[in-house]
Amino acid sequence: MKNKFILTTCIGLFFSCFAFSSNKVSKEILVSNAVELNSAIASSKPGDVIVMKDGIWTDVIIDFKSISNATESITLRAQTAGKVVLNGGSKLIFSKPNLIVEGLLFKKGVITKKDASVISFESENCRLTNSAIIDYNPADFNTEYFWVLFNGSHNRVDHCYFTGKSNKQPVIQNGEENARYNQVDRCYIKDIPYVAKANGREILRIFGYGHADQSGDDGAYFTVEYNLFDHAHGEGTEIVSLKSNHNIVRYNTVIASKGGLVGRRGKYNTFEGNFIFGKGEAGTSGIRVAGPYQRVTNNYVSDVTEDGLRLIAGEYYEKSLTENFAAKKKNLPKYLQVKECYFAHNTFVNCGENGINIGYNYKNQWPSLQMVLFPENNKFINNLVYNCDGNAVNIEILDTTSPLNTFTFKRNFFDGNLVFGSQLCNVALPSGITKADPKLKLGSDGLYRLVSKSPAINNGAISDVKDDVAGVERDSKKDIGAEEYEGVKPIRHPLTPAEVGPDWLSKK
C-alpha cells in the first residue's frame, strides 16, 4: 500500500506539473506610445508578443531588452506589417538575446553620428524580419552612420528592404570583434545612390578576425545569401566587401549595380552560385579576390563593363625594394597575395574588359607601392569565358629586371577551361585552356545557356563541385561553366523582387 501511495502521488504530481506547464499562456501586449512600449519590454515574459499600434512613431528609441530564453523568444511586431512608421531620431537596439522584431518601417528619419546605427545588434540570437529602412538620411553627406550594425553573434536580418542610403558608411556592417555567425538573407537592396570618390560606402562590409591579416584560423563566419541587389551602387567599387576570414557569399542576384562582390582582406572565403547581371551599367564587375585560400565556384557573370573575375596582385612590404618605398609607414600590405585558391565552374559572358584577369594592378604606383606578388598556385577548373571585349584570360607579364628578378612564383594550374572570342589571351594560351565556340543561346530568363552539341557538355575536368549554379546535381561527366546542360528542374534561379524583402512591400 505504501508503494502504491508513492506511485499514485508521483503520477499526480507529474500531471499537475504537466497541466501547469501546458496552461502557460503567452500574451499579446498592445502598446500605443513609448511609455507603454518600455513598460511592456520590461514586463514581458518568454513567448509574449509586444504589438506596436499602427501609426507614426517619432523619436522613439527602442531598447529591446526583454528577458527571454533560447526556446521561447519574445517578439516585438507591428500591429499591421509596414504600418508602424518610425521617423525622427527613432532607432532600434537589440540589447538582450533571443528577441525578434518584425514588420517595422523606418522611413525618412535621421540619427546623429554618435548613435552609430539605425538598428544595432548588441546581443546574440536575435532577428529582424519583414521590415524596411527607406531614405533614413542626414542632411549632411559627411554625417556617418550605418543602417544595420552587428556587434553580437548568431543574429539574422531577413526579408527586409533597404533603399536610398545616401550618407557615408555602409548600409550593413559587421563589427570588428565579437561579431560572428551573423546572416543577411532574402533581403531586397535597391537604389543605393552612387557618390564618386566616396570610399567606404559598401552595401555590406564584413569586418572581423582576419581584417588585420591575423595568422590564426578564427573569422567572422558571416553568411550573405539569397539577396537581390538592384542598382545598389554605394561607393561603386565593392557591393559586398569581405574583410575577414571564413565568410560565405552565395545564391545572390546582382542587377546593374556598380562594383562587384569582393574578397578584400582575409582568407577561406567562399563566393558560390551568384548571378551577376551588369546590364552594361558603367563600373560594374564580377568577383574580385585578394588573399589566400579563397573559393569561387558556380558563379554566372554577364554584361559587366569591367572584368568578370579579377585576381589582384599582392603587395610585398617586408622590406624596401627601392628607396622610394615608404615601408616605415606600413603595418599591413595594401593587398595580400592570391594563392592556393580554387576557381571552378564559373561562366563569364560579354565582359567589357577581361573574362579572367590574373595579376591585376601589378606594379601599380611602383615604386611607392610594391604590388609585385603575382597570384600563384591557384587552380582554374572548368571555367567558361565567352565574347569578352578584352582577353578571355589576361595574365600579367612580370618584370624580370632588378630588383624584381629575385622573385619566383609557383605556376597556376588550368584544366578543363573553355574560352571563345576575338581575343583569347595576351600570352600563349596555357595548357588546360581550350578555344572553342560553346554555342551559347540567350534564354528568356536572361541567361546564356549551352545548346546541344556544345563542346562544353561532358568535357570538363574532374572537380569537387557537386551541383551547378541552379542547384542541379552534376554527374560524373562535368559540364564546363556554371550550369549543367538540360538538368532537372532548377532549384535556384535569378531572384525577382517578389521573392525577397517584406511581404507587405509593393514591388512594382
MIBA-270678 format. One record per residue (C-alpha): x, y, z. Coordinates in nm, 4 decimals, decimal comma. Example, Ala and Ser with C-alpha at 12.3 -4.5 7.8 and 13.67 -1.06 7.14 Angstrom:
2
(atom (1,2300; -0,4500; 0,7800)),
(atom (1,3670; -0,1060; 0,7140)),
//
This chain:
508
(atom (0,0000; 0,0000; 0,0000)),
(atom (0,2866; 0,2345; 0,0829)),
(atom (0,4467; 0,1811; -0,2590)),
(atom (0,1115; 0,2265; -0,4316)),
(atom (0,0626; 0,5541; -0,2454)),
(atom (0,4049; 0,6804; -0,3533)),
(atom (0,3383; 0,5825; -0,7162)),
(atom (-0,0038; 0,7484; -0,7152)),
(atom (0,1403; 1,0644; -0,5598)),
(atom (0,4216; 1,0825; -0,8177)),
(atom (0,1792; 1,0358; -1,1067)),
(atom (-0,0416; 1,3069; -0,9617)),
(atom (0,2496; 1,5426; -0,9255)),
(atom (0,3608; 1,4669; -1,2842)),
(atom (0,0197; 1,5526; -1,4289)),
(atom (-0,0093; 1,8570; -1,2070)),
(atom (0,3250; 1,9821; -1,3361)),
(atom (0,2247; 1,8990; -1,6926)),
(atom (-0,1053; 2,0809; -1,6522)),
(atom (0,0747; 2,3812; -1,5017)),
(atom (0,3206; 2,3865; -1,7917)),
(atom (0,0588; 2,3415; -2,0614)),
(atom (-0,1578; 2,6156; -1,9095)),
(atom (0,1147; 2,8742; -1,9595)),
(atom (-0,0398; 3,1325; -2,1901)),
(atom (0,1663; 3,3744; -2,3989)),
(atom (0,0316; 3,7283; -2,4035)),
(atom (-0,0150; 3,9842; -2,6769)),
(atom (0,0519; 4,3281; -2,5350)),
(atom (-0,0767; 4,6181; -2,7447)),
(atom (0,1140; 4,9435; -2,6904)),
(atom (0,0283; 5,2890; -2,8212)),
(atom (0,3232; 5,5061; -2,7182)),
(atom (0,6837; 5,4951; -2,5997)),
(atom (0,5924; 5,4796; -2,2294)),
(atom (0,3682; 5,1767; -2,2805)),
(atom (0,6293; 5,0178; -2,5070)),
(atom (0,9061; 5,0484; -2,2490)),
(atom (0,6776; 4,9105; -1,9809)),
(atom (0,5900; 4,6101; -2,1974)),
(atom (0,9557; 4,5466; -2,2769)),
(atom (1,0336; 4,5435; -1,9042)),
(atom (0,7447; 4,3170; -1,8031)),
(atom (0,7138; 4,0702; -2,0931)),
(atom (0,7858; 3,7036; -2,0443)),
(atom (0,9229; 3,4359; -2,2803)),
(atom (0,6685; 3,3667; -2,5540)),
(atom (0,4976; 3,7058; -2,5259)),
(atom (0,4325; 3,9302; -2,8251)),
(atom (0,4525; 4,3071; -2,7939)),
(atom (0,2380; 4,4747; -3,0600)),
(atom (0,3056; 4,8336; -3,1642)),
(atom (-0,0114; 5,0114; -3,2694)),
(atom (-0,0274; 5,1273; -3,6308)),
(atom (0,0713; 5,4887; -3,6845)),
(atom (0,3634; 5,7317; -3,6797)),
(atom (0,6195; 5,6860; -3,4045)),
(atom (0,8595; 5,9803; -3,3818)),
(atom (1,1907; 5,9931; -3,1896)),
(atom (1,1347; 5,6536; -3,0282)),
(atom (1,4462; 5,4764; -2,9042)),
(atom (1,3524; 5,1085; -2,8819)),
(atom (1,5959; 4,9483; -2,6403)),
(atom (1,4713; 4,5918; -2,6745)),
(atom (1,5990; 4,4288; -2,3551)),
(atom (1,3264; 4,1874; -2,2560)),
(atom (1,4445; 3,8752; -2,0739)),
(atom (1,3712; 3,5775; -2,2978)),
(atom (1,5244; 3,2327; -2,3428)),
(atom (1,6508; 3,0066; -2,6180)),
(atom (1,3268; 2,8082; -2,6542)),
(atom (1,0689; 3,0895; -2,6333)),
(atom (1,1590; 3,4203; -2,7914)),
(atom (0,9864; 3,7467; -2,7161)),
(atom (0,8596; 3,9188; -3,0304)),
(atom (0,8055; 4,2872; -3,0982)),
(atom (0,5926; 4,3433; -3,4081)),
(atom (0,3801; 4,5943; -3,5890)),
(atom (0,0054; 4,5700; -3,5495)),
(atom (-0,0032; 4,5637; -3,9279)),
(atom (0,3267; 4,4942; -4,1010)),
(atom (0,4539; 4,8106; -4,2689)),
(atom (0,2017; 5,0366; -4,0924)),
(atom (0,4185; 5,1217; -3,7918)),
(atom (0,6340; 5,4037; -3,9279)),
(atom (0,9301; 5,5196; -3,7235)),
(atom (1,0872; 5,8545; -3,8059)),
(atom (1,2693; 6,1455; -3,6473)),
(atom (1,5559; 6,0073; -3,4423)),
(atom (1,3976; 5,6656; -3,3906)),
(atom (1,6239; 5,3633; -3,3743)),
(atom (1,6242; 5,0019; -3,2547)),
(atom (1,8750; 4,8257; -3,0296)),
(atom (1,8751; 4,4528; -2,9577)),
(atom (2,0217; 4,4569; -2,6064)),
(atom (1,9362; 4,1046; -2,4880)),
(atom (1,9423; 3,7619; -2,6573)),
(atom (1,6600; 3,5654; -2,8210)),
(atom (1,4461; 3,8552; -2,9395)),
(atom (1,2542; 3,9027; -3,2669)),
(atom (1,1375; 4,2232; -3,4344)),
(atom (0,9099; 4,2138; -3,7377)),
(atom (0,7058; 4,4392; -3,9594)),
(atom (0,8575; 4,7801; -3,8754)),
(atom (0,9177; 5,0599; -4,1254)),
(atom (1,1925; 5,3158; -4,0586)),
(atom (1,1259; 5,5974; -4,3050)),
(atom (1,2770; 5,9410; -4,3648)),
(atom (1,4258; 5,9790; -4,0209)),
(atom (1,7789; 6,0732; -3,9210)),
(atom (2,0111; 5,9879; -3,6341)),
(atom (2,3217; 6,1664; -3,5145)),
(atom (2,6748; 6,0420; -3,5701)),
(atom (2,7256; 5,9312; -3,2109)),
(atom (2,4319; 5,6901; -3,2368)),
(atom (2,6294; 5,4734; -3,4852)),
(atom (2,3355; 5,2947; -3,6482)),
(atom (1,9615; 5,2898; -3,7037)),
(atom (1,9437; 4,9248; -3,5983)),
(atom (2,2121; 4,7582; -3,3881)),
(atom (2,2533; 4,4034; -3,2652)),
(atom (2,4345; 4,4213; -2,9319)),
(atom (2,3421; 4,0695; -2,8218)),
(atom (2,3016; 3,7171; -2,9598)),
(atom (2,0385; 3,5059; -3,1353)),
(atom (1,8197; 3,7981; -3,2380)),
(atom (1,6305; 3,8509; -3,5603)),
(atom (1,4991; 4,1403; -3,7660)),
(atom (1,2494; 4,0293; -4,0293)),
(atom (0,9853; 4,1636; -4,2676)),
(atom (1,0984; 4,5220; -4,2064)),
(atom (1,2387; 4,8134; -4,4053)),
(atom (1,4587; 5,1203; -4,3887)),
(atom (1,3809; 5,3863; -4,6503)),
(atom (1,5664; 5,7175; -4,7004)),
(atom (1,6891; 5,7397; -4,3412)),
(atom (1,9498; 6,0033; -4,4204)),
(atom (2,1068; 6,3138; -4,2645)),
(atom (2,1157; 6,6467; -4,4465)),
(atom (2,4955; 6,6371; -4,4493)),
(atom (2,6529; 6,3555; -4,6525)),
(atom (2,9530; 6,3542; -4,4149)),
(atom (2,7409; 6,2589; -4,1133)),
(atom (2,8354; 5,8931; -4,0785)),
(atom (2,6248; 5,6024; -3,9607)),
(atom (2,5186; 5,2523; -4,0565)),
(atom (2,1673; 5,1400; -4,1146)),
(atom (2,2362; 4,7993; -3,9580)),
(atom (2,5290; 4,7139; -3,7318)),
(atom (2,6124; 4,3699; -3,5932)),
(atom (2,8086; 4,3802; -3,2673)),
(atom (2,6860; 4,0425; -3,1408)),
(atom (2,6815; 3,6890; -3,2790)),
(atom (2,4287; 3,4463; -3,4317)),
(atom (2,1937; 3,7244; -3,5391)),
(atom (1,9856; 3,7367; -3,8553)),
(atom (1,8370; 4,0009; -4,0861)),
(atom (1,5975; 3,8523; -4,3405)),
(atom (1,3182; 3,9541; -4,5774)),
(atom (1,3991; 4,3213; -4,5288)),
(atom (1,4147; 4,6155; -4,7704)),
(atom (1,6791; 4,8845; -4,7813)),
(atom (1,6710; 5,1743; -5,0239)),
(atom (1,8050; 5,5270; -5,0605)),
(atom (2,1012; 5,5394; -4,8204)),
(atom (2,2973; 5,8463; -4,9300)),
(atom (2,5434; 5,9289; -4,6498)),
(atom (2,8830; 5,7908; -4,5510)),
(atom (2,9363; 5,4357; -4,4200)),
(atom (2,7927; 5,1035; -4,5450)),
(atom (2,4292; 5,0041; -4,5354)),
(atom (2,5158; 4,6968; -4,3257)),
(atom (2,8290; 4,6454; -4,1190)),
(atom (2,9653; 4,3517; -3,9218)),
(atom (3,1694; 4,4602; -3,6197)),
(atom (3,5419; 4,4118; -3,5793)),
(atom (3,5237; 4,1966; -3,2653)),
(atom (3,2754; 3,9581; -3,1017)),
(atom (3,0502; 3,9525; -3,4100)),
(atom (3,0439; 3,6026; -3,5571)),
(atom (2,7975; 3,3780; -3,7412)),
(atom (2,5631; 3,6590; -3,8400)),
(atom (2,3465; 3,6332; -4,1500)),
(atom (2,1706; 3,8545; -4,4044)),
(atom (1,9346; 3,6678; -4,6350)),
(atom (1,6399; 3,7183; -4,8683)),
(atom (1,6694; 4,0958; -4,8488)),
(atom (1,5944; 4,3442; -5,1270)),
(atom (1,8555; 4,6184; -5,1517)),
(atom (1,7667; 4,8711; -5,4176)),
(atom (1,8635; 5,2138; -5,5473)),
(atom (2,1547; 5,2991; -5,3239)),
(atom (2,2900; 5,6104; -5,4976)),
(atom (2,6481; 5,6273; -5,6222)),
(atom (2,8729; 5,9007; -5,4906)),
(atom (3,2065; 5,9394; -5,6694)),
(atom (3,5274; 5,9253; -5,4644)),
(atom (3,3376; 5,8260; -5,1516)),
(atom (3,5186; 5,5089; -5,0451)),
(atom (3,3669; 5,3177; -4,7555)),
(atom (3,0062; 5,3102; -4,8752)),
(atom (2,9855; 4,9361; -4,9422)),
(atom (2,6419; 4,7774; -4,9265)),
(atom (2,7733; 4,5130; -4,6831)),
(atom (3,1141; 4,5399; -4,5159)),
(atom (3,2103; 4,2358; -4,3132)),
(atom (3,4800; 4,3134; -4,0594)),
(atom (3,6078; 4,0532; -3,8146)),
(atom (3,9067; 3,8331; -3,7435)),
(atom (4,1325; 3,8385; -4,0464)),
(atom (4,0848; 4,2065; -4,1204)),
(atom (4,4312; 4,2791; -3,9837)),
(atom (4,5836; 3,9705; -4,1540)),
(atom (4,5972; 3,7778; -3,8269)),
(atom (4,7636; 3,4402; -3,8681)),
(atom (4,5103; 3,2377; -3,6687)),
(atom (4,2104; 3,0468; -3,8021)),
(atom (3,9247; 3,2470; -3,6490)),
(atom (3,6901; 3,4501; -3,8632)),
(atom (3,3613; 3,6362; -3,8889)),
(atom (3,1713; 3,3354; -4,0344)),
(atom (2,9197; 3,5715; -4,1916)),
(atom (2,6662; 3,4449; -4,4484)),
(atom (2,5211; 3,6618; -4,7262)),
(atom (2,2702; 3,4568; -4,9260)),
(atom (1,9594; 3,4815; -5,1445)),
(atom (1,9650; 3,8617; -5,1563)),
(atom (1,8714; 4,0822; -5,4516)),
(atom (2,0941; 4,3845; -5,5183)),
(atom (1,9308; 4,6128; -5,7754)),
(atom (2,1153; 4,9343; -5,8715)),
(atom (2,2807; 4,9118; -5,5305)),
(atom (2,5786; 5,1313; -5,6176)),
(atom (2,7078; 5,2787; -5,2917)),
(atom (3,0756; 5,3544; -5,3339)),
(atom (3,0715; 5,1986; -5,6813)),
(atom (3,3556; 4,9534; -5,6164)),
(atom (3,2566; 4,6906; -5,3591)),
(atom (2,8980; 4,5760; -5,3204)),
(atom (2,9812; 4,3056; -5,0673)),
(atom (3,3232; 4,3599; -4,9113)),
(atom (3,4705; 4,0743; -4,7083)),
(atom (3,7416; 4,1957; -4,4727)),
(atom (3,7707; 3,8900; -4,2506)),
(atom (3,8032; 3,5106; -4,2676)),
(atom (3,5549; 3,2270; -4,3252)),
(atom (3,2616; 3,4077; -4,4862)),
(atom (3,0109; 3,2818; -4,7439)),
(atom (2,8510; 3,4862; -5,0229)),
(atom (2,6141; 3,2630; -5,2171)),
(atom (2,2964; 3,2448; -5,4268)),
(atom (2,2615; 3,6229; -5,4533)),
(atom (2,1436; 3,8128; -5,7601)),
(atom (2,3086; 4,1417; -5,8594)),
(atom (2,1457; 4,3650; -6,1198)),
(atom (2,3145; 4,6724; -6,2741)),
(atom (2,4979; 4,7601; -5,9526)),
(atom (2,8306; 4,9388; -5,9789)),
(atom (3,1203; 4,7422; -5,8319)),
(atom (3,1313; 4,3715; -5,7589)),
(atom (3,1491; 4,1004; -5,4956)),
(atom (3,4866; 4,1410; -5,3301)),
(atom (3,7167; 3,9455; -5,1022)),
(atom (3,9182; 4,2462; -4,9877)),
(atom (4,1054; 4,1018; -4,6901)),
(atom (4,1031; 3,7691; -4,5089)),
(atom (4,1170; 3,4078; -4,6222)),
(atom (3,8964; 3,0994; -4,6617)),
(atom (3,6090; 3,2997; -4,8078)),
(atom (3,3562; 3,1486; -5,0492)),
(atom (3,1689; 3,3025; -5,3440)),
(atom (2,9258; 3,0455; -5,4778)),
(atom (2,6268; 3,0340; -5,7104)),
(atom (2,5783; 3,4085; -5,7544)),
(atom (2,4082; 3,5624; -6,0589)),
(atom (2,5631; 3,8948; -6,1625)),
(atom (2,3989; 4,0888; -6,4472)),
(atom (2,5871; 4,4079; -6,5255)),
(atom (2,3313; 4,5202; -6,7874)),
(atom (2,6065; 4,7386; -6,9363)),
(atom (2,5992; 4,9725; -6,6363)),
(atom (2,9271; 5,1666; -6,6152)),
(atom (3,1563; 5,0458; -6,3362)),
(atom (3,0043; 4,7000; -6,2990)),
(atom (3,2286; 4,3986; -6,2404)),
(atom (3,2023; 4,0386; -6,1315)),
(atom (3,4136; 3,8988; -5,8488)),
(atom (3,7444; 4,0324; -5,7173)),
(atom (3,9672; 3,8476; -5,4726)),
(atom (4,2799; 3,9136; -5,2739)),
(atom (4,4441; 3,6844; -5,0215)),
(atom (4,4894; 3,3076; -4,9943)),
(atom (4,2571; 3,0060; -4,9830)),
(atom (3,9538; 3,1662; -5,1460)),
(atom (3,6905; 2,9560; -5,3225)),
(atom (3,4936; 3,0890; -5,6220)),
(atom (3,2565; 2,8383; -5,7852)),
(atom (2,9371; 2,8248; -5,9941)),
(atom (2,9057; 3,1996; -6,0453)),
(atom (2,7370; 3,3418; -6,3549)),
(atom (2,8554; 3,6881; -6,4664)),
(atom (2,7293; 3,8681; -6,7777)),
(atom (2,7406; 4,2120; -6,9379)),
(atom (2,9588; 4,3806; -6,6777)),
(atom (3,1728; 4,6638; -6,8109)),
(atom (3,4889; 4,5564; -6,6282)),
(atom (3,6477; 4,2166; -6,5521)),
(atom (3,4419; 3,9078; -6,4791)),
(atom (3,6968; 3,7642; -6,2340)),
(atom (3,9866; 3,9690; -6,1063)),
(atom (4,2819; 3,8353; -5,9086)),
(atom (4,4702; 4,1319; -5,7757)),
(atom (4,8475; 4,1453; -5,7309)),
(atom (4,9657; 4,1350; -5,3708)),
(atom (5,1956; 4,3882; -5,2108)),
(atom (5,5399; 4,2948; -5,0846)),
(atom (5,6029; 4,5131; -4,7805)),
(atom (5,8528; 4,3281; -4,5607)),
(atom (6,1347; 4,5494; -4,6827)),
(atom (6,2026; 4,8248; -4,9324)),
(atom (6,2945; 4,7140; -5,2818)),
(atom (6,3781; 5,0726; -5,3738)),
(atom (6,4485; 5,3881; -5,1813)),
(atom (6,1056; 5,5187; -5,2803)),
(atom (5,9019; 5,2644; -5,0822)),
(atom (5,7699; 5,4092; -4,7570)),
(atom (5,7980; 5,0868; -4,5578)),
(atom (5,8145; 5,2641; -4,2244)),
(atom (5,4591; 5,3876; -4,2760)),
(atom (5,3074; 5,0452; -4,3402)),
(atom (5,1827; 4,7925; -4,0863)),
(atom (4,9998; 4,5772; -4,3420)),
(atom (5,0249; 4,5238; -4,7156)),
(atom (4,7712; 4,7034; -4,9298)),
(atom (4,6621; 4,3654; -5,0720)),
(atom (4,7510; 4,0101; -4,9723)),
(atom (4,8851; 3,7724; -5,2354)),
(atom (4,6288; 3,5500; -5,4062)),
(atom (4,7467; 3,1931; -5,3640)),
(atom (4,6105; 2,8412; -5,3265)),
(atom (4,2618; 2,9478; -5,4327)),
(atom (4,0057; 2,7427; -5,6254)),
(atom (3,8168; 2,8902; -5,9212)),
(atom (3,5830; 2,6388; -6,0806)),
(atom (3,2704; 2,6161; -6,2994)),
(atom (3,2222; 2,9915; -6,3418)),
(atom (3,0733; 3,1474; -6,6549)),
(atom (3,1772; 3,4921; -6,7823)),
(atom (2,9845; 3,6347; -7,0789)),
(atom (3,0183; 3,9691; -7,2606)),
(atom (3,2517; 4,1291; -7,0084)),
(atom (3,3605; 4,4781; -7,1103)),
(atom (3,7200; 4,4096; -7,0126)),
(atom (3,8693; 4,0642; -6,9450)),
(atom (3,6890; 3,7452; -6,8550)),
(atom (3,9575; 3,6363; -6,6075)),
(atom (4,2317; 3,8817; -6,5110)),
(atom (4,5298; 3,7349; -6,3235)),
(atom (4,7632; 3,9837; -6,1589)),
(atom (4,5528; 4,2998; -6,1881)),
(atom (4,7327; 4,6159; -6,0716)),
(atom (5,0756; 4,4517; -6,0952)),
(atom (5,3332; 4,7252; -6,0235)),
(atom (5,0548; 4,9795; -5,9723)),
(atom (5,2091; 5,3017; -5,8332)),
(atom (5,5510; 5,1406; -5,8367)),
(atom (5,7809; 5,2000; -5,6544)),
(atom (5,5892; 5,3846; -5,3796)),
(atom (5,3712; 5,0727; -5,3664)),
(atom (5,5256; 4,7285; -5,4122)),
(atom (5,2361; 4,5475; -5,5817)),
(atom (5,4604; 4,2756; -5,7215)),
(atom (5,3377; 3,9482; -5,5696)),
(atom (5,1861; 3,7609; -5,8612)),
(atom (4,8960; 3,5183; -5,7915)),
(atom (5,0423; 3,1698; -5,7548)),
(atom (4,9463; 2,8057; -5,7097)),
(atom (4,5796; 2,8698; -5,7845)),
(atom (4,3515; 2,6220; -5,9644)),
(atom (4,1259; 2,7203; -6,2546)),
(atom (3,8922; 2,4322; -6,3381)),
(atom (3,6083; 2,4161; -6,5934)),
(atom (3,5528; 2,7901; -6,6324)),
(atom (3,3787; 2,9211; -6,9428)),
(atom (3,4610; 3,2622; -7,0918)),
(atom (3,2653; 3,3914; -7,3904)),
(atom (3,2794; 3,7033; -7,6059)),
(atom (3,4624; 3,9469; -7,3773)),
(atom (3,5920; 4,2785; -7,5132)),
(atom (3,9334; 4,2291; -7,3566)),
(atom (4,1141; 3,8985; -7,3276)),
(atom (3,9258; 3,5856; -7,2290)),
(atom (4,2169; 3,5262; -6,9916)),
(atom (4,4584; 3,8092; -6,9184)),
(atom (4,7835; 3,7111; -6,7460)),
(atom (5,0010; 3,9987; -6,6320)),
(atom (5,3544; 3,9880; -6,7721)),
(atom (5,6122; 4,0011; -6,4950)),
(atom (5,9046; 4,2388; -6,4748)),
(atom (6,2228; 4,0297; -6,4524)),
(atom (6,4661; 4,3167; -6,4179)),
(atom (6,6346; 4,4092; -6,0900)),
(atom (6,5168; 4,4285; -5,8151)),
(atom (6,2186; 4,2107; -5,9172)),
(atom (6,4306; 3,9344; -6,0693)),
(atom (6,4720; 3,7844; -5,7208)),
(atom (6,1034; 3,6798; -5,7097)),
(atom (5,9873; 3,3408; -5,8316)),
(atom (5,6283; 3,2209; -5,8228)),
(atom (5,4661; 2,8799; -5,8415)),
(atom (5,2645; 2,8260; -6,1562)),
(atom (4,8876; 2,8417; -6,1639)),
(atom (4,7068; 2,5248; -6,2737)),
(atom (4,4457; 2,5197; -6,5529)),
(atom (4,2272; 2,2242; -6,6519)),
(atom (3,9048; 2,1944; -6,8491)),
(atom (3,8609; 2,5669; -6,9208)),
(atom (3,6932; 2,6784; -7,2430)),
(atom (3,7254; 3,0241; -7,3979)),
(atom (3,5874; 3,1905; -7,7088)),
(atom (3,6045; 3,5397; -7,8547)),
(atom (3,8133; 3,7724; -8,0635)),
(atom (4,0947; 3,7909; -7,8072)),
(atom (4,1831; 3,4833; -7,6055)),
(atom (4,4968; 3,5631; -7,4084)),
(atom (4,7738; 3,8238; -7,4051)),
(atom (5,0318; 3,5429; -7,3863)),
(atom (5,0432; 3,1928; -7,5319)),
(atom (4,7273; 3,0122; -7,4238)),
(atom (4,8252; 2,7980; -7,1230)),
(atom (4,7694; 2,4234; -7,1223)),
(atom (4,4290; 2,3461; -6,9727)),
(atom (4,2532; 2,6266; -7,1636)),
(atom (4,0817; 2,5328; -7,4901)),
(atom (3,9485; 2,7591; -7,7622)),
(atom (3,6068; 2,6502; -7,8904)),
(atom (3,2652; 2,8007; -7,9519)),
(atom (3,0448; 2,6866; -7,6584)),
(atom (2,7330; 2,7528; -7,8689)),
(atom (2,5514; 2,9624; -7,6114)),
(atom (2,1931; 3,0783; -7,6593)),
(atom (2,0249; 3,3610; -7,4709)),
(atom (1,7209; 3,2346; -7,2822)),
(atom (1,4064; 3,4184; -7,1782)),
(atom (1,5441; 3,4442; -6,8258)),
(atom (1,8453; 3,6431; -6,9449)),
(atom (2,0923; 3,3570; -6,9089)),
(atom (2,3207; 3,2395; -7,1874)),
(atom (2,2813; 2,8629; -7,1887)),
(atom (2,4515; 2,5695; -7,3576)),
(atom (2,2809; 2,4114; -7,6557)),
(atom (2,3132; 2,0558; -7,7841)),
(atom (2,6484; 1,9527; -7,9289)),
(atom (2,8268; 2,2222; -7,7323)),
(atom (3,1903; 2,1280; -7,6645)),
(atom (3,1299; 2,2351; -7,3054)),
(atom (2,8984; 1,9389; -7,2423)),
(atom (3,0585; 1,6405; -7,0649)),
(atom (3,4090; 1,7701; -7,1411)),
(atom (3,5006; 1,9196; -6,8073)),
(atom (3,7878; 1,8068; -6,5898)),
(atom (3,7490; 1,6395; -6,2515)),
(atom (3,6305; 1,8855; -5,9875)),
(atom (3,4908; 1,8753; -5,6359)),
(atom (3,1856; 2,0871; -5,7300)),
(atom (2,8785; 1,8716; -5,6672)),
(atom (2,5999; 2,0845; -5,8169)),
(atom (2,5606; 2,3785; -6,0544)),
(atom (2,4522; 2,7410; -6,0211)),
(atom (2,0879; 2,6272; -6,0328)),
(atom (2,1371; 2,3701; -5,7584)),
(atom (2,1178; 2,0773; -6,0007)),
(atom (2,3454; 1,7856; -5,9213)),
(atom (2,6409; 1,7457; -6,1562)),
(atom (2,7090; 1,3984; -6,2896)),
(atom (3,0475; 1,2340; -6,3224)),
(atom (3,0981; 1,3882; -6,6672)),
(atom (3,1243; 1,7519; -6,5698)),
(atom (2,9996; 2,0249; -6,7998)),
(atom (3,2131; 2,3366; -6,8338)),
(atom (3,0762; 2,6568; -6,6876)),
(atom (2,8255; 2,7435; -6,4179)),
(atom (2,5315; 2,5390; -6,5422)),
(atom (2,4814; 2,1755; -6,6407)),
(atom (2,3122; 2,1230; -6,9771)),
(atom (1,9459; 2,0210; -6,9618)),
(atom (1,9464; 1,9248; -6,5997)),
(atom (1,6342; 1,8587; -6,3975)),
(atom (1,4110; 2,1452; -6,2887)),
(atom (1,6355; 2,4085; -6,1281)),
(atom (1,6296; 2,4593; -5,7548)),
(atom (1,7796; 2,8091; -5,7753)),
(atom (1,7444; 3,0863; -6,0332)),
(atom (1,7998; 3,4622; -6,0608)),
(atom (1,5904; 3,6215; -5,7904)),
(atom (1,2990; 3,8544; -5,8573)),
(atom (1,1603; 4,1253; -5,6254)),
(atom (0,8603; 3,9049; -5,5480)),
(atom (1,0904; 3,6502; -5,3813)),
(atom (1,2752; 3,8796; -5,1442)),
(atom (1,2092; 4,1608; -4,8994)),
(atom (0,8994; 4,2190; -4,6835)),
(atom (0,5739; 4,0565; -4,7851)),
(atom (0,3859; 4,3844; -4,7366)),
(atom (0,6062; 4,5918; -4,9687)),
(atom (0,4779; 4,6964; -5,3096)),
(atom (0,7461; 4,5792; -5,5561)),
(atom (0,6154; 4,7063; -5,8862)),
//
